[in-house]
Amino acid sequence: MKEHTYWLSIKNALGLGALLLLLLTAGCKDLNDNPPPEAEDKLRINVADIQRQISANPGSSDNSGTEAPNHTLTSSDTSVTSQAKMLLVGAIVVTSRSTPFLNETSITTNIVKYFGNDLTDSGEFIQLISLPVSETYIEFKVPPPSAGNWQVFAVAFSTQPELVSDLSKTEHKTSAIYLGVNEKFFSAGDIGNTPVPVKLKRICLVGTPPKGCASFGASLTANPVVTASVEIVGIKVNDAEYIPKTIDLPIIVRTAADATTAIANLKTIRNEITAKQTATSLTVRTTHSQNATESATCKALADVTNQNEYTNTRLRTHCEVSDHKVTY
C-alpha cells in the first residue's frame, strides 16, 4: 500500500508522461551498464576421428577380433619414430597467400616454413594435444571477421613439442608425419553445430616418412620416397594424367623390398617424362587397401598382386585415392 502511495505521489507531481520517461531512462541505463554477454562462435573438430586415422597402436584388436584401424602403423611395424605422439589442430589464419592450402601439395620443407607466419598469427585458435586423446570433440574460438581468411587443419608429429614455437627447433621441425586441411576458407557464419571434417594425408618428404608413402623427390634429381604399404595407381605430369610407357600400374608395395623396387620404377618413369617434356610438377596417386578404415570392397583388394589395368581400375574405383604433388 505504501509503495502504491509512493508512485501515485510521483505521478501527481511529474505527470504520466514524465513518469514513463523516468522509467525508460532507468531501464536504458541498466541495459548499458550491464550488457548481456555476446554469444561466442565455436569451432568443433572431431579429434576422435582424426586419431582413428592415425592410430599408433600396432596390432591392437577390438572385441570382434579384427585389427583396429591404424594408418601410421601396420601390425608388423614397431618403429617408434613413425608413431604419432602429438596433434596440432584448430583454425589457421591464412595471410601468406590468397588461395587455400591444399592437401595434395607435398611438403618439401618443415611445417613452420610451409605455413610461414600463419602459425604464429593463429596462436589463440590452435592447440597442441598429446595423443592418445579420450575426447570425441574439441572446441576452439572462431577467428573474428577482422582476421580474414582461415582454414581448419591438423598436423600429427612423431615428437612431442610443448609449444607451437618449439616446432622450429631441430628435434621437431621435420617430425611432422601427417597433415590435413579442410580445403576452403571459412568465416564465422559458416560454423554451426556440425563438426568440421579434416582428412589427414601422409607427409612423405619431411623427416621419417610414415607407412604408405609414395612421392617423387623434392627435386627432379632427388630419389623418390616410397614406404610399405601402398599402391601407386597413377601419375600426373603438370596436373595431367600420364600413362607410363615402360612400367605397368599399379605398382604394389607390401614390403621393404617392394619399396626399393618401386623407387627404381618411379625413377624410370621420371626419366621417361623429363626426356620428352618439361615437368613443372609431378604427382603420384596412391591407394592404401591395407588400411583397416577403408571400405570392405577396397580391403578385399589387399591381396591382389596383378599389375594390370583391371587391377588398377578396381583400386582407383573402390579405394580412396591420395595425391602427392611436388612442384619444381
N, C-alpha and C positions, 0 to 999 in steps of 0.2 A: 504494500500500500504506500509506504514511504517512497519507494522507487518510482511508482506511478505519479505521485505528487511532485517529485523532483523534475521528471521530464515534462510534466504539464506546466510547471512554472517557467522552464526554459522556453517552451513553445509559446507561452503567452508573452514572454519578454522579447524573443527574437522573431517570432512568426514562423509559420510552417516551412516556407522556402529556405530561410536561414538555417533551420534545424536540419533539413535534408542536406544542405551544403556542408554543414558541420560533420554529419555522419559520413558523407562521401569522402571528404578530405581526410578524416581519420582512417578510413579504410584504405585509401591510396597510400598514405604514409606507412601503414603497417605492411602493405604489399612491397613497397620499395625497400624498406629496411630489412625484410626477411623474405627474399625471393625464394621460390621453391627450387630445389636442386634440378639442374638440367639433366635430361637423360643422356648417358654416355654410350656411344655406339661401341659395340664389342665385336671382335672378330673371333670366330670359333674355328679351331683346327682339330681334326681327328688324329691325335697323336698315336692312338692305338692302331689305327690303320697304317700309319707311317712305320711304326715299329714292326708291324706284321710284315711289311715289305722288306725290311732289313734285319730281320731277327738274327741274332748272333748266338743261337743255341744249337750247335751242330748235333744232329742225330736225335733230338728230343722227339717225344711222341705224345699224342693226346690219348684220351681214353679209348679211342677206336683202334689204336694200334698203327695208325698211319703217321708218316713223318710230319712233324709240324712245319708250317710254312716258313721258309727261310730263303733269302735272296743273297745275303752276304756269304753264306757258307753252304756247302753240301755236307752230307753226313760223313764223308771221308776227309773233310778238311779240318785240321786242327790248328791252323796258323793264327796265332793271336793277333798278328799285325793286320789281318784282314777283317777283324771283327769291329762292328760299330759300337762305340762306347759313349758317344756324345752326340746330341742333336741340337742344331741351331735352327730355330723356327720362328716364324712371325711374319710381319709386314716389312718389306724393304722399300724405302722411299727412293725412287729412281731419278737421279739428277744428272747422271753421267751420259744419258742417251735419250733419244726421243721415241724409241720403239721398245717394246717389252723384251726382256731376256727370254731366250728360247731354250727348251730342253734339248734340242738336237745339237746345239753347239758344244763341241768338246772343249773342255777347259785345258789349255796348254800352259797356263801359269797357275799360281796358287789362288785360292779363293779370294783373298784380300785384293789381289791385283785384278781379278776377274770382275769383282763388283766395284772396284775403285773406292771412292769416298762414300758410296751409298750405304755401306755397313755402318760407318761412323755416324752418318746423318740419321740413322734409323734406330739408335740406341734404345729409345723408350718403347719401341714397338716390336722388339725381338728378344729372344730369351734362349740361353743355353740350358739344356736339360740332360741330366745324366740318364743313360739307359741301363737297365730297362725301366720303363715307367708303368705305373699301375692305373693311371688316369686314362679315361677314354678320350676326353676333350680337354683342350686348354684354351683359355680366352686371353685376348690381347686388346689393348686400346686401339681403336681405329685412327689412323693419321687424320688430322684435320684437313678441311678443304684447302687451306693455305699450303699444305705440304706438296701438292701437285700430284704427279703420277706415282703410284706404288703398286707392288705386286706381292702376292703371298708366296713364300718359299720355305724350303727346308734343306739343310745340309747335314749329312752324317759324317762323323770323324772317327778315325781309329785311335786317336789320342783323346785326352781329357783336358782341354783348355778350361781355365777357371773363368776367364773374362773374354769378351769379344776381342779386346785389344791384344790378347795373347795369340790370336790367330796368325799374326805376322812373325811370331817367334819361330826359330829354326825347327823346333821339335813338332810344331803344329802346322806350319804353313803349307806342307804338302801331304797332310794326313787326311784330307777330305776324300771320301770314297763313294759317296752318293750325293746327288743334287737333284732337287725337284723344284720347278717354278710353275705356278699357275700362269699360263701364257697370255695374260691380259692385264691391262691397267684397271684398277678398281677405284671407286670413290665410296665415301661413307654411305651413300644412298644405295649402293649395290649389296650391302651387307644386311642379311636378315638372320633368321634363326638357323638356317641351313649351314652346316659346316662347309668351309671351302676345301675342295679336294686338292691334294698335292700328290702327284705320282713321281716317285724317285727313279733316277736313272744312274747307272754306274758311271763314275768318273774314271776313265781309263788312262789318262795321260798325266796324272798328278800322284806322286808318292807311290805306294804299293797298290797296284790295281786289285780290285775285288774280283771274286769269281764271276765268270760270264762276260768278260770284256772282249771287245774286238774293235780296233780302231786303226786307221792309218797313223803314221807317226806325226809328231808335232811339226816336222818339216818334210819336204818332198824326198829328202835323202835319209831321213831317220827311219829306223826299223818300226814296222807296225807293232802294236801291242795286242796280244791275244792271251786269254786265260780260260781254262775249262770252267764251267760247261756252257757252251754257246753254239748256236748255229748261225753261220753267215749266209744270209738269204738274198742279199742284194748289194749292188754297188751303184753309187751315183757319182757322176763327174760334173762339176759345175751345176749341181742340182738336177741334172737329167739322168734318168736311168741308163745304166751301161751294162751290156752283156759281155762278159769276158770271152775272149777268143780261144784261150788255151786251158782254162780252168773251169770245171763244172761246178755249178751251185746246186744244192747248198754245200758249204764246207762245214762238216760236222766235227765239233771239238768236244771230246769227252774226257781226255786225259792230257797230261803234260806233254806227252809225245805228239798227240794230235795238235796241241797248241803250237809246237815247233814247226810242224808241217804247215799249219795254217798261216803262220808268219811268212814262211817261204812262198806260199801261194799268193798272199796279198802283195808281196814284193814283186812277184811275176806280173800280177795284174797292174800294179802301179807303173812298172816299167813299160808294159804294153800300152798303157794310156799315154804316158808322157812322151813316148816315141812318136805319137801321132798328133797330139794336141797340147795346148797349154792348159794346165789344170790350176784353176784358182781355188777350187775346193774339192775335196774327196770325202765321200760319205760311205761308211759301212753300215748296212742294215742287218739287224740281228733279231733272232728269237731265242727263247730260253724254255724249251719244253720240259726240262728237269725241275723247273720251279714248281713247288707244291701249290702255289697260289694260282697257277694257270688253270684254264678250263680242262675238264676231263678229256675233251677231244684233242686238245693240244698235248696234254701229258701222255696220251696214248701214242704219240709220235716220238717219245723219248728214246725208244729202242730202234728206231729206223736208222739204217745205215746207208741206204741207197742214195748216191749223189746224182740225182737226175731232176729234170724239170717237174715231174709229177710230185716228187717228194718236196721240192722247193715250193710248189704251189700250195700244197697242203699245209706246210709250216706257215707260210705267209697268210693263209686263209684262216687258220684255226688258232694261231698264237699271236700274242701282242708283239708288234714289231717296234724295235727301238732303233733310232738313227743316231749315229755318232759322226758328226760332221766336223772336219778340220778345214779351216780357211787358210790359204797360203798367200 
